[in-house]
Amino acid sequence: MKPSNRIENITNGGSDGWEIFYKARKMMASGINVIELSIGEHDIGTDPAILKSMHKAAINGQTGYAPVPGLEELRALIAYRTEKKTGIKTTLENVIVTPGGQSALFAAHMAILDEGDTAAYIDPYYATYPTTIRSIGARERRIITSAENYFQPTFDQLDSATQKTKSLLINSPNNPTSMVYNKATIKNICDVAKKNNLWVISDEVYHTQIWAGKHISPREIDNMVERTLVIGSLSKSHAMTGSRLGWLIGPEIIISKAIDLATNMTYGVPGFVQQAGIFALEQGKKFEEKISEPFNRRSKLALDILKDFPCLGHIPPQGTMYLMLNIRATGMSGLSFAGKLLDVEKIAVMPGESFGEAASGHVRISLTLEDNKFAETFRSICKFASDLSL
């Protein structure tokens, strides 16, 4: 007996990109002191007031089955927040609450793709993008960008890659590159979507973390609302990664089918977690800024430190909680460098190869340590890379 072909092919018979992370966690479990800058985990926990609201909801009895689409109050609040930001009419019927953004990503692809359809995404990409596409039996097509163009896809790249595809997955602000797609890029994405009759799946979980430029959702562009699905989450905006509270926004017909999928897969999100989500969203923009501001501050610290290491290439972060460091001057791949850094310095970062071809020769560094500790650790990374440079 053996697993299904669909399950076998999730990692395409190769790596899932998480080897360094798993190795670091094993080292930590054995008692080795490892400084972890590999995943997007806030250095603060979830705010105690949010946890108090979650506890209160649980104590008051919201521990049974919650409505599969999500609590109407939460869905309405997500819809209101979205409409206020984009100016596009959004109701609770356009929203399903999901167990985190990853579940929404899976549901979006499942709702619009048939087995054998082709789904495009932009390289560099978050590590689960190709595996999500494969897991539903679809075919993948990468659109490889370049650091020279600030990892922004061009019209020609988008057009040539999507003429026989059904969907295009984008992520801005982008993990891992920290780039925010500019107005011209978003226009190119939307023009190509209309030209080639594509669904656009827009992963916007980092939209509260913007240091330069402006976040533009494809859904707010003319004639895009009926072909756009938006993924959102409280993980990054409210430091609620473990709460697993996300959502999918889209046309009512797609959301209704995503509800059918959830009924047969996740069966909703716990009510006490959703109540905490309501409380979190009610805290407004100032709370979101309080959560995001440390990453802006640390990105500036990193840029100051990099002035002392001119051999290390980088693009100034425009958003998110990461920085991409070009370590090609060492003559090493991102994977080899990350492995050596972990073995010698006991610092864990993500190799660029975990995020695609365009990110090879880079490492992604999470800005997830207290400021002084981050500055010390980042300087150690830069010195290590500089000493290895040819």
Backbone hydrogen bonds in HBPLUS format (Angstrom, degrees):
<---DONOR---> <-ACCEPTOR-->    atom                        ^
c    i                          cat <-CA-CA->   ^        H-A-AA   ^      H-
h    n   atom  resd res      DA  || num        DHA   H-A  angle D-A-AA Bond
n    s   type  num  typ     dist DA aas  dist angle  dist       angle   num
A0008-GLU N   A0004-SER O   2.94 MM   4  6.16 165.2  1.96 153.9 158.9     1
A0009-ASN N   A0005-ASN O   2.91 MM   4  5.98 145.4  2.03 146.5 154.2     2
A0010-ILE N   A0007-ILE O   3.25 MM   3  5.43 169.1  2.27 109.7 112.8     3
A0012-ASN N   A0009-ASN O   2.98 MM   3  4.43 147.4  2.09  91.4 101.4     4
A0014-GLY N   A0011-THR O   2.95 MM   3  5.56 164.8  1.98 118.6 123.5     5
A0022-TYR N   A0018-TRP O   3.00 MM   4  6.25 165.3  2.03 161.1 165.1     6
A0023-LYS N   A0019-GLU O   2.87 MM   4  6.08 159.9  1.91 152.6 158.6     7
A0024-ALA N   A0020-ILE O   2.89 MM   4  6.07 160.0  1.93 149.9 155.2     8
A0025-ARG N   A0021-PHE O   2.98 MM   4  6.23 158.3  2.03 149.9 155.8     9
A0026-LYS N   A0022-TYR O   3.01 MM   4  6.27 150.9  2.09 146.1 153.6    10
A0027-MET N   A0023-LYS O   3.00 MM   4  6.29 155.9  2.06 148.6 155.2    11
A0028-MET N   A0024-ALA O   2.92 MM   4  6.19 158.7  1.96 151.0 156.8    12
A0029-ALA N   A0025-ARG O   2.91 MM   4  6.11 153.9  1.98 143.5 150.7    13
A0030-SER N   A0026-LYS O   3.08 MM   4  6.31 134.6  2.30 139.6 150.8    14
A0030-SER N   A0027-MET O   3.15 MM   3  5.18 132.0  2.39  95.3 108.1    15
A0032-ILE N   A0027-MET O   3.02 MM   5  5.38 153.0  2.10 156.1 147.5    16
A0031-GLY N   A0028-MET O   3.05 MM   3  5.23 160.6  2.09 107.5 112.7    17
A0035-ILE N   A0346-LYS O   2.90 MM 311  6.34 164.0  1.93 160.3 159.7    18
A0348-ALA N   A0035-ILE O   2.85 MM 313  6.17 167.5  1.86 163.1 165.6    19
A0037-LEU N   A0348-ALA O   2.76 MM 311  5.50 152.5  1.83 149.0 158.5    20
A0366-SER N   A0037-LEU O   3.03 MM 329  4.76 165.6  2.05 128.6 129.9    21
A0050-ILE N   A0047-ASP O   2.94 MM   3  5.42 128.7  2.21 112.5 125.3    22
A0051-LEU N   A0047-ASP O   3.14 MM   4  6.55 159.9  2.18 152.7 158.8    23
A0052-LYS N   A0048-PRO O   2.78 MM   4  5.97 148.7  1.87 146.0 155.2    24
A0053-SER N   A0049-ALA O   3.09 MM   4  6.30 151.1  2.18 137.8 144.4    25
A0054-MET N   A0050-ILE O   2.98 MM   4  6.30 149.1  2.08 145.9 155.0    26
A0055-HIS N   A0051-LEU O   2.85 MM   4  6.08 160.3  1.89 150.4 155.5    27
A0056-LYS N   A0052-LYS O   2.89 MM   4  6.05 160.7  1.92 147.6 153.2    28
A0057-ALA N   A0053-SER O   3.04 MM   4  6.17 158.0  2.09 140.8 146.4    29
A0058-ALA N   A0054-MET O   3.02 MM   4  6.29 154.5  2.09 146.6 153.5    30
A0059-ILE N   A0055-HIS O   2.85 MM   4  6.08 167.1  1.87 157.0 160.5    31
A0060-ASN N   A0056-LYS O   2.90 MM   4  6.02 145.2  2.02 143.3 153.1    32
A0062-GLN N   A0057-ALA O   2.97 MM   5  5.59 162.6  2.00 157.2 152.1    33
A0061-GLY N   A0058-ALA O   3.03 MM   3  5.29 159.9  2.07 108.5 112.7    34
A0272-PHE N   A0062-GLN O   3.13 MM 210  5.26 121.9  2.48 164.9 150.6    35
A0070-GLY N   A0067-PRO O   2.93 MM   3  5.24 143.8  2.06 111.0 122.4    36
A0097-VAL N   A0069-PRO O   2.88 MM  28  5.78 172.9  1.89 143.2 145.1    37
A0074-LEU N   A0071-LEU O   3.06 MM   3  5.33 118.5  2.45 103.4 117.8    38
A0075-ARG N   A0071-LEU O   2.96 MM   4  6.25 169.1  1.97 162.8 165.9    39
A0076-ALA N   A0072-GLU O   2.87 MM   4  5.95 160.4  1.91 149.3 154.7    40
A0077-LEU N   A0073-GLU O   3.03 MM   4  6.14 147.3  2.14 136.8 145.7    41
A0078-ILE N   A0074-LEU O   2.89 MM   4  6.17 160.1  1.93 156.7 161.3    42
A0079-ALA N   A0075-ARG O   2.93 MM   4  6.12 157.8  1.98 145.5 152.1    43
A0080-TYR N   A0076-ALA O   2.86 MM   4  6.05 158.1  1.91 145.2 151.1    44
A0081-ARG N   A0077-LEU O   2.94 MM   4  6.10 165.8  1.96 149.4 153.3    45
A0082-THR N   A0078-ILE O   2.97 MM   4  6.14 155.7  2.03 146.3 152.9    46
A0083-GLU N   A0079-ALA O   2.87 MM   4  6.08 164.0  1.89 153.6 157.9    47
A0084-LYS N   A0080-TYR O   2.89 MM   4  6.03 159.1  1.94 152.4 158.2    48
A0085-LYS N   A0081-ARG O   3.17 MM   4  6.33 148.5  2.28 138.8 146.4    49
A0086-THR N   A0082-THR O   2.93 MM   4  6.08 163.0  1.96 155.8 160.3    50
A0087-GLY N   A0083-GLU O   2.74 MM   4  5.04 149.0  1.83 136.0 143.9    51
A0094-ASN N   A0091-THR O   2.91 MM   3  5.48 161.4  1.95 116.2 122.5    52
A0095-VAL N   A0092-LEU O   3.07 MM   3  5.18 161.9  2.10 111.6 113.8    53
A0250-GLY N   A0094-ASN O   2.99 MM 156  5.26 150.5  2.08 138.1 147.5    54
A0096-ILE N   A0248-LEU O   3.06 MM 152  5.45 151.7  2.14 150.5 159.0    55
A0248-LEU N   A0096-ILE O   2.95 MM 152  5.45 152.8  2.03 153.0 161.8    56
A0098-THR N   A0246-GLY O   2.81 MM 148  4.97 170.4  1.81 120.4 123.9    57
A0100-GLY N   A0098-THR O   2.79 MM   2  5.54 130.3  2.04 111.1  95.3    58
A0246-GLY N   A0098-THR O   2.86 MM 148  4.97 174.1  1.86 150.9 149.0    59
A0105-LEU N   A0101-GLY O   2.86 MM   4  6.16 149.8  1.95 149.5 158.3    60
A0106-PHE N   A0102-GLN O   3.01 MM   4  6.31 158.3  2.06 149.5 154.0    61
A0107-ALA N   A0103-SER O   2.91 MM   4  6.11 164.8  1.94 148.1 152.6    62
A0108-ALA N   A0104-ALA O   2.86 MM   4  5.99 157.1  1.92 148.5 154.3    63
A0109-HIS N   A0105-LEU O   3.30 MM   4  6.54 166.3  2.32 147.4 149.6    64
A0110-MET N   A0106-PHE O   2.90 MM   4  6.07 160.5  1.94 153.6 160.2    65
A0111-ALA N   A0107-ALA O   2.85 MM   4  5.91 146.8  1.96 146.9 154.8    66
A0113-LEU N   A0109-HIS O   3.05 MM   4  5.76 143.5  2.19 152.4 157.8    67
A0117-ASP N   A0114-ASP O   2.95 MM   3  5.52 166.1  1.96 138.0 140.5    68
A0116-GLY N   A0137-GLY O   2.93 MM  21  6.17 154.1  2.00 136.0 142.7    69
A0139-ARG N   A0117-ASP O   2.69 MM  22  5.95 172.1  1.70 159.7 162.6    70
A0166-LYS N   A0118-THR O   2.88 MM  48  5.92 171.2  1.89 169.2 166.2    71
A0119-ALA N   A0139-ARG O   2.73 MM  20  6.08 161.8  1.77 161.6 163.4    72
A0141-ARG N   A0119-ALA O   2.95 MM  22  6.06 134.5  2.16 147.9 144.4    73
A0120-ALA N   A0167-SER O   2.88 MM  47  5.97 173.1  1.89 145.1 144.9    74
A0169-LEU N   A0120-ALA O   2.82 MM  49  6.17 158.4  1.87 143.2 149.3    75
A0121-TYR N   A0141-ARG O   3.01 MM  20  6.45 146.2  2.13 161.3 165.3    76
A0143-ILE N   A0121-TYR O   2.88 MM  22  6.11 138.6  2.05 152.6 161.7    77
A0123-ASP N   A0143-ILE O   2.87 MM  20  5.62 172.4  1.87 135.4 137.7    78
A0145-THR N   A0123-ASP O   2.97 MM  22  6.00 171.1  1.98 163.4 165.0    79
A0125-TYR N   A0355-PHE O   2.88 MM 230  5.08 153.4  1.95 135.9 144.7    80
A0129-TYR N   A0126-TYR O   2.99 MM   3  5.83 171.9  2.00 133.7 136.3    81
A0132-THR N   A0128-THR O   2.83 MM   4  5.77 147.7  1.94 146.9 154.2    82
A0133-ILE N   A0129-TYR O   3.18 MM   4  6.44 164.2  2.21 153.4 156.8    83
A0134-ARG N   A0130-PRO O   2.97 MM   4  6.21 162.6  2.00 149.3 154.1    84
A0135-SER N   A0131-THR O   2.94 MM   4  5.95 147.1  2.05 137.2 146.2    85
A0136-ILE N   A0133-ILE O   3.39 MM   3  5.76 150.4  2.48 104.8 112.1    86
A0138-ALA N   A0133-ILE O   3.21 MM   5  5.55 151.7  2.29 160.6 153.0    87
A0137-GLY N   A0134-ARG O   2.92 MM   3  5.13 160.9  1.96 111.6 117.0    88
A0149-ASN N   A0146-SER O   3.10 MM   3  5.44 142.0  2.25 104.2 114.0    89
A0151-PHE N   A0146-SER O   2.77 MM   5  4.91 157.9  1.82 146.9 143.1    90
A0150-TYR N   A0147-ALA O   2.88 MM   3  4.68 152.6  1.96 112.3 110.8    91
A0152-GLN N   A0149-ASN O   3.05 MM   3  5.83 158.3  2.10 122.3 127.3    92
A0158-LEU N   A0154-THR O   3.02 MM   4  6.25 168.0  2.04 154.0 157.0    93
A0159-ASP N   A0155-PHE O   2.78 MM   4  5.91 167.1  1.80 159.3 163.4    94
A0160-SER N   A0156-ASP O   2.97 MM   4  5.94 172.7  1.98 149.6 152.0    95
A0161-ALA N   A0157-GLN O   3.24 MM   4  6.18 149.3  2.34 140.7 148.3    96
A0162-THR N   A0159-ASP O   3.32 MM   3  5.48 145.2  2.45 101.3 110.5    97
A0165-THR N   A0162-THR O   3.29 MM   3  4.84 169.8  2.30 103.7 102.1    98
A0199-TRP N   A0166-LYS O   3.01 MM  33  6.32 162.8  2.04 142.5 146.6    99
A0168-LEU N   A0199-TRP O   2.80 MM  31  6.22 142.1  1.95 153.4 165.8   100
A0201-ILE N   A0168-LEU O   2.87 MM  33  6.11 162.9  1.90 146.2 151.7   101
A0170-ILE N   A0201-ILE O   2.86 MM  31  6.25 163.0  1.88 163.7 168.0   102
A0203-ASP N   A0170-ILE O   2.88 MM  33  6.11 176.6  1.89 154.8 153.8   103
A0174-ASN N   A0179-MET O   2.81 MM   5  5.30 160.6  1.85 150.5 157.1   104
A0178-SER N   A0174-ASN O   2.74 MM   4  4.97 151.9  1.82 144.7 149.3   105
A0318-GLN N   A0178-SER O   2.90 MM 140  5.65 153.2  1.98 141.3 150.1   106
A0319-GLY N   A0178-SER O   3.07 MM 141  5.09 117.0  2.49 137.6 145.0   107
A0186-ILE N   A0182-ASN O   3.03 MM   4  6.36 166.0  2.05 161.0 164.5   108
A0187-LYS N   A0183-LYS O   2.95 MM   4  6.12 155.0  2.01 145.1 152.4   109
A0188-ASN N   A0184-ALA O   2.91 MM   4  6.17 155.3  1.97 145.0 151.7   110
A0189-ILE N   A0185-THR O   2.90 MM   4  6.19 158.7  1.95 152.6 158.3   111
A0190-CYS N   A0186-ILE O   2.97 MM   4  6.20 163.8  2.00 150.6 154.4   112
A0191-ASP N   A0187-LYS O   2.79 MM   4  5.94 161.7  1.82 154.2 159.9   113
A0192-VAL N   A0188-ASN O   2.95 MM   4  6.03 161.9  1.98 148.3 153.0   114
A0193-ALA N   A0189-ILE O   2.93 MM   4  6.10 152.6  2.01 143.1 151.5   115
A0194-LYS N   A0190-CYS O   3.01 MM   4  6.24 158.1  2.06 149.4 153.7   116
A0195-LYS N   A0191-ASP O   2.91 MM   4  6.06 155.6  1.97 143.9 151.7   117
A0196-ASN N   A0192-VAL O   2.82 MM   4  5.84 165.1  1.84 154.3 157.2   118
A0198-LEU N   A0193-ALA O   2.81 MM   5  4.57 161.8  1.84 133.8 140.2   119
A0200-VAL N   A0227-ARG O   2.86 MM  27  6.26 163.3  1.88 163.7 169.4   120
A0229-LEU N   A0200-VAL O   2.85 MM  29  6.26 160.1  1.89 161.7 166.8   121
A0202-SER N   A0229-LEU O   2.76 MM  27  6.12 165.5  1.78 169.0 172.1   122
A0231-ILE N   A0202-SER O   2.92 MM  29  6.14 166.0  1.94 147.7 149.7   123
A0204-GLU N   A0231-ILE O   3.01 MM  27  5.76 160.3  2.05 147.8 153.3   124
A0207-HIS N   A0204-GLU O   3.20 MM   3  5.38 159.4  2.25 119.4 117.8   125
A0209-GLN N   A0206-TYR O   2.88 MM   3  5.47 165.2  1.90 124.7 129.5   126
A0320-THR N   A0209-GLN O   3.05 MM 111  5.09 148.3  2.15 128.3 133.6   127
A0211-TRP N   A0318-GLN O   2.58 MM 107  4.84 166.3  1.60 134.1 135.6   128
A0212-ALA N   A0318-GLN O   3.07 MM 106  4.69 144.0  2.20 135.1 126.9   129
A0220-GLU N   A0217-SER O   3.03 MM   3  5.72 160.3  2.07 120.2 125.4   130
A0221-ILE N   A0218-PRO O   3.06 MM   3  5.43 167.3  2.08 116.1 119.8   131
A0224-MET N   A0221-ILE O   3.13 MM   3  5.65 134.9  2.34 149.7 143.1   132
A0227-ARG N   A0224-MET O   3.02 MM   3  5.40 161.5  2.06 114.8 120.7   133
A0230-VAL N   A0249-ILE O   2.84 MM  19  5.00 161.5  1.87 145.6 152.0   134
A0249-ILE N   A0230-VAL O   2.89 MM  19  5.00 157.6  1.94 145.4 152.5   135
A0232-GLY N   A0247-TRP O   3.05 MM  15  5.23 168.9  2.06 145.5 147.0   136
A0247-TRP N   A0232-GLY O   2.97 MM  15  5.23 148.6  2.07 136.4 132.2   137
A0234-LEU N   A0245-LEU O   3.06 MM  11  6.00 160.7  2.10 175.9 172.8   138
A0238-HIS N   A0234-LEU O   3.08 MM   4  5.29 150.6  2.17 130.9 135.7   139
A0240-MET N   A0235-SER O   3.11 MM   5  4.33 133.5  2.34 108.6 120.2   140
A0243-SER N   A0240-MET O   3.10 MM   3  5.34 144.4  2.23 106.0 116.6   141
A0254-ILE N   A0251-PRO O   3.04 MM   3  5.51 124.2  2.36 110.4 123.7   142
A0255-ILE N   A0251-PRO O   3.04 MM   4  6.35 164.2  2.07 158.2 163.3   143
A0256-SER N   A0252-GLU O   2.87 MM   4  6.01 156.9  1.92 151.5 157.6   144
A0257-LYS N   A0253-ILE O   3.28 MM   4  6.45 147.1  2.40 134.0 141.6   145
A0258-ALA N   A0254-ILE O   2.85 MM   4  6.15 145.9  1.96 146.5 157.4   146
A0259-ILE N   A0255-ILE O   2.91 MM   4  6.18 140.3  2.07 144.4 154.6   147
A0260-ASP N   A0256-SER O   3.23 MM   4  6.57 147.1  2.34 134.6 142.5   148
A0261-LEU N   A0257-LYS O   3.01 MM   4  6.37 153.7  2.08 144.3 151.0   149
A0262-ALA N   A0258-ALA O   2.91 MM   4  6.17 159.9  1.95 144.7 149.9   150
A0263-THR N   A0259-ILE O   2.92 MM   4  6.13 151.5  2.00 148.1 155.6   151
A0264-ASN N   A0261-LEU O   3.02 MM   3  5.34 133.8  2.24 103.6 115.8   152
A0265-MET N   A0262-ALA O   3.09 MM   3  4.87 163.0  2.12 101.0 106.2   153
A0266-THR N   A0262-ALA O   3.07 MM   4  5.08 117.7  2.47 115.8 132.2   154
A0267-TYR N   A0262-ALA O   2.71 MM   5  5.32 165.0  1.73 151.0 150.3   155
A0273-VAL N   A0270-PRO O   3.13 MM   3  5.43 128.7  2.40 103.7 116.5   156
A0274-GLN N   A0270-PRO O   3.11 MM   4  6.48 156.9  2.16 151.0 157.9   157
A0275-GLN N   A0271-GLY O   2.88 MM   4  6.17 152.6  1.96 150.9 158.5   158
A0276-ALA N   A0272-PHE O   3.24 MM   4  6.39 149.0  2.34 132.5 139.8   159
A0277-GLY N   A0273-VAL O   2.97 MM   4  6.32 143.0  2.11 141.0 152.1   160
A0278-ILE N   A0274-GLN O   2.88 MM   4  6.27 149.4  1.97 150.0 157.9   161
A0279-PHE N   A0275-GLN O   3.04 MM   4  6.34 163.8  2.07 148.0 151.6   162
A0280-ALA N   A0276-ALA O   2.85 MM   4  6.08 157.7  1.90 146.1 152.7   163
A0281-LEU N   A0277-GLY O   2.97 MM   4  6.16 168.6  1.98 153.5 155.3   164
A0282-GLU N   A0278-ILE O   3.01 MM   4  6.16 149.1  2.11 147.3 156.2   165
A0283-GLN N   A0280-ALA O   3.11 MM   3  5.49 155.8  2.17 107.5 115.0   166
A0284-GLY N   A0281-LEU O   3.23 MM   3  5.86 164.2  2.25 115.7 120.1   167
A0288-GLU N   A0284-GLY O   3.43 MM   4  6.80 158.3  2.48 144.5 150.4   168
A0289-GLU N   A0285-LYS O   2.89 MM   4  6.18 153.1  1.96 154.2 162.1   169
A0290-LYS N   A0286-LYS O   3.01 MM   4  6.24 145.8  2.13 140.5 149.4   170
A0291-ILE N   A0287-PHE O   3.12 MM   4  6.48 148.4  2.23 147.1 155.0   171
A0292-SER N   A0288-GLU O   3.02 MM   4  6.26 152.3  2.10 145.4 153.1   172
A0293-GLU N   A0289-GLU O   2.87 MM   4  5.69 152.3  1.95 149.6 154.7   173
A0295-PHE N   A0292-SER O   3.06 MM   3  5.83 139.4  2.23 123.5 132.7   174
A0296-ASN N   A0293-GLU O   3.08 MM   3  5.20 123.0  2.42 103.7 118.0   175
A0297-ARG N   A0293-GLU O   3.01 MM   4  6.30 162.3  2.04 159.1 164.4   176
A0298-ARG N   A0294-PRO O   2.90 MM   4  6.09 157.1  1.95 144.3 150.3   177
A0299-SER N   A0295-PHE O   2.96 MM   4  6.03 145.9  2.08 136.9 145.8   178
A0300-LYS N   A0296-ASN O   3.24 MM   4  6.54 148.5  2.34 143.0 150.2   179
A0301-LEU N   A0297-ARG O   3.06 MM   4  6.44 148.7  2.16 141.7 151.0   180
A0302-ALA N   A0298-ARG O   2.89 MM   4  6.13 159.0  1.93 148.9 153.6   181
A0303-LEU N   A0299-SER O   3.06 MM   4  6.30 154.5  2.12 141.2 147.7   182
A0304-ASP N   A0300-LYS O   3.05 MM   4  6.29 152.2  2.13 146.6 153.4   183
A0305-ILE N   A0301-LEU O   3.06 MM   4  6.38 157.1  2.11 149.9 156.0   184
A0306-LEU N   A0302-ALA O   2.93 MM   4  6.17 153.5  2.00 150.5 158.0   185
A0307-LYS N   A0304-ASP O   3.27 MM   3  5.52 148.7  2.37 101.7 110.4   186
A0308-ASP N   A0305-ILE O   3.01 MM   3  5.81 160.6  2.05 122.0 127.2   187
A0309-PHE N   A0306-LEU O   2.94 MM   3  5.05 162.0  1.98 108.5 114.0   188
A0312-LEU N   A0309-PHE O   3.08 MM   3  5.91 171.0  2.09 128.0 130.9   189
A0326-ASN N   A0313-GLY O   2.83 MM  13  4.72 163.4  1.85 146.5 144.8   190
A0367-LEU N   A0321-MET O   2.84 MM  46  5.40 169.7  1.85 144.1 144.7   191
A0323-LEU N   A0365-ILE O   2.90 MM  42  5.24 135.3  2.10 139.1 152.9   192
A0365-ILE N   A0323-LEU O   2.86 MM  42  5.24 170.1  1.87 155.0 158.4   193
A0325-LEU N   A0363-VAL O   2.91 MM  38  5.39 170.0  1.92 161.7 163.4   194
A0363-VAL N   A0325-LEU O   2.94 MM  38  5.39 143.0  2.07 142.2 154.0   195
A0327-ILE N   A0361-GLY O   2.90 MM  34  5.75 150.9  1.98 147.8 157.3   196
A0330-THR N   A0327-ILE O   2.98 MM   3  5.79 164.9  2.01 122.5 127.4   197
A0331-GLY N   A0328-ARG O   2.90 MM   3  5.34 159.2  1.94 115.0 122.0   198
A0390-LEU N   A0329-ALA O   2.81 MM  61  6.04 160.8  1.85 163.9 157.2   199
A0337-PHE N   A0333-SER O   2.95 MM   4  6.10 166.4  1.97 151.8 156.1   200
A0338-ALA N   A0334-GLY O   2.87 MM   4  5.96 164.6  1.90 147.0 151.7   201
A0339-GLY N   A0335-LEU O   3.01 MM   4  6.14 155.8  2.07 144.7 151.2   202
A0340-LYS N   A0336-SER O   2.98 MM   4  6.19 158.9  2.02 149.5 154.9   203
A0341-LEU N   A0337-PHE O   2.81 MM   4  5.99 161.1  1.84 156.4 162.1   204
A0342-LEU N   A0338-ALA O   3.03 MM   4  6.15 154.3  2.09 142.2 148.6   205
A0343-ASP N   A0339-GLY O   3.01 MM   4  6.23 161.0  2.05 145.9 151.2   206
A0344-VAL N   A0340-LYS O   2.88 MM   4  5.95 166.2  1.90 154.7 158.1   207
A0345-GLU N   A0341-LEU O   2.84 MM   4  5.30 141.3  1.99 131.4 143.5   208
A0346-LYS N   A0342-LEU O   3.06 MM   4  4.35 129.5  2.33 108.7 118.1   209
A0350-MET N   A0364-ARG O   3.15 MM  14  5.11 159.3  2.19 158.3 153.5   210
A0364-ARG N   A0350-MET O   2.75 MM  14  5.11 163.2  1.78 155.9 160.6   211
A0354-SER N   A0351-PRO O   3.01 MM   3  5.73 161.1  2.05 119.8 125.5   212
A0352-GLY N   A0362-HIS O   2.72 MM  10  4.69 148.6  1.82 143.0 133.2   213
A0355-PHE N   A0352-GLY O   2.81 MM   3  5.51 163.6  1.84 123.2 128.9   214
A0356-GLY N   A0353-GLU O   3.40 MM   3  5.14 174.1  2.40 100.2 101.4   215
A0360-SER N   A0357-GLU O   3.11 MM   3  5.37 166.9  2.13 111.8 115.3   216
A0362-HIS N   A0359-ALA O   3.12 MM   3  5.61 130.2  2.38 141.6 140.2   217
A0374-PHE N   A0370-GLU O   2.75 MM   4  5.81 158.6  1.79 161.9 167.5   218
A0375-ALA N   A0371-ASP O   2.87 MM   4  6.10 165.9  1.89 156.6 159.6   219
A0376-GLU N   A0372-ASN O   3.04 MM   4  6.23 162.1  2.07 147.0 151.7   220
A0377-THR N   A0373-LYS O   2.93 MM   4  6.06 163.1  1.96 148.0 152.9   221
A0378-PHE N   A0374-PHE O   2.74 MM   4  5.86 167.6  1.75 160.4 164.0   222
A0379-ARG N   A0375-ALA O   3.01 MM   4  6.06 156.7  2.06 142.6 148.9   223
A0380-SER N   A0376-GLU O   3.11 MM   4  6.35 148.1  2.22 138.6 147.3   224
A0381-ILE N   A0377-THR O   2.98 MM   4  6.36 150.8  2.06 148.4 156.3   225
A0382-CYS N   A0378-PHE O   2.95 MM   4  6.23 166.3  1.97 153.8 156.9   226
A0383-LYS N   A0379-ARG O   2.87 MM   4  6.08 160.3  1.91 150.2 155.6   227
A0384-PHE N   A0380-SER O   2.93 MM   4  6.03 159.5  1.97 145.5 151.5   228
A0385-ALA N   A0381-ILE O   2.93 MM   4  6.20 160.5  1.97 153.1 158.1   229
A0386-SER N   A0382-CYS O   2.81 MM   4  5.95 157.5  1.86 147.6 154.8   230
A0387-ASP N   A0383-LYS O   2.85 MM   4  5.97 159.6  1.89 151.8 156.4   231
A0388-LEU N   A0384-PHE O   3.27 MM   4  6.42 136.4  2.47 134.8 145.4   232
A0388-LEU N   A0385-ALA O   3.19 MM   3  5.16 129.9  2.45  93.8 107.0   233
A0389-SER N   A0385-ALA O   3.10 MM   4  6.21 119.2  2.48 138.0 153.3   234
A0389-SER N   A0386-SER O   3.15 MM   3  5.08 145.7  2.27  97.0 107.1   235
